[in-house]
Amino acid sequence: MGKNYYSTNFSFSMLLTIMLEISCVGTGEKIAHPPITESNPTTVSVGNALSVKEKMIKHFPIQPLYYIYIDHEQCFFEILVNDIPAFQYFQDGGIMSPITLNNYIAKSGKQKITYRLYPQTEREHGEGFQQLTPFTRFNLTLFSRDNRDTVAGFDHQVQLLDHANLKKEDGKTFIGAGLPYYEYTVTFDASVPYEVPALANATDLSKLPKDVLEEKTLEAYNYFRDLIANKNKDVYSALVFNSDVRQISG
């Protein structure tokens, strides 16, 4: 099933979910009043980050992996999984590699895949388009397989969804032809052997005043940039620790 959102206006609200959880405890030099909250209970430094992560890796008898393939024409696109930006493609030509979804699946149950289509305003050959064309095509195919099966996993993959963009009554013309933006959401059921509570506690930053959000984002970005420029490996390791653990713990 799907939910259709398309409008002649280009203005739209993007759900922006950012979880920045770090511990600034380490042997490196600390910056006074870091703009990112300390929330990691584990003391992490560049020396022990890998060993701590290894101890937190969980193994399951079956490791379901969910991924999609995209077949598109005359459009750029963006993929959101459960309202979290997961992939963008603003290049001419097609994409062959699968897009993995598990990092955006917090627990078993119903999941959302949203795709946003934009005109190909720039092309390597020929002129670009200012609106989505009648020949815009976007097909999405969803598969699952056992990620533990490294030998024959793809041979045993299961197709869960095959979605083609909607057409007008003539059965040929893309339903969003002439629009500067088109959005559509499909759903599917996932069964995963883990549950990640972090997403349930995430804050929808789109509800914050834009000027406050921009100020805090810029401050955090500059803080992160300075860590890299100053080669502060301990604080950097702590900064990326929680996001790394979230990916490996599933």
SULWOPE-V520335 format. One line per field, one symbol per residue. psi: psi as a letter, one per 20 degrees, with the letter a starting at -180 (. if undefined). burial: + if it has 9 or more other C-alpha atoms within 8 Angstrom, else -. A space follows every 10 residues. Layout:
psi: ???
burial: ???
This chain:
psi: rrppoqqipi prppooopoo oqpkpairpq ppmqipppio ipoprhhigg hgghhipqpq hpnpppqqqp orplqrrppp oljpphqqol qqrrphqqop ihijohrqap qpopqppqqn hpqhprqrqi rprhjppopp pprqroihni gkghhjqpph popqqqrahi jhpphjpiqi qpqqpqqrpq oqkrpoihhh jqpniiiqph hgggghghgh ghggghgghj lnhghghhgi ghhghhhii.
burial: -----+---- ----+++--- ++++++---- ------+--+ --++++--+- -++--++--- --++++++++ ++++++++++ ++++++---- ---------+ ++-+++++-- ++++++++++ --+----++- ++++++++++ +++++++--- --+---+-++ ++--+-++-- --+++++-++ ++++++++-+ -++-++---- -+-+++---- --+--+--++ --++--++-- -+++++++++ ++--++-+-+
